[in-house]
């Protein structure tokens, strides 16, 4: 796992709403960014229970 390779104990998402949606809102699914959703899901599945996750929204 890449977090272990680089000796990291967790991952910090900054503005995950903007990774998921072009306007940073979950109101209209047509504005969703499918690659952003997929990236976050894949990373979260990989580190599930093994590493700390922090999300920061403004």
Buried (B, 14 or more C-beta within 10 A) or exposed (E): EEBEEEEBEEBEBEEBBBBBBEEBEEEEEEEBBEEBEEEBEEBEEEBEEEBEEEEEEE
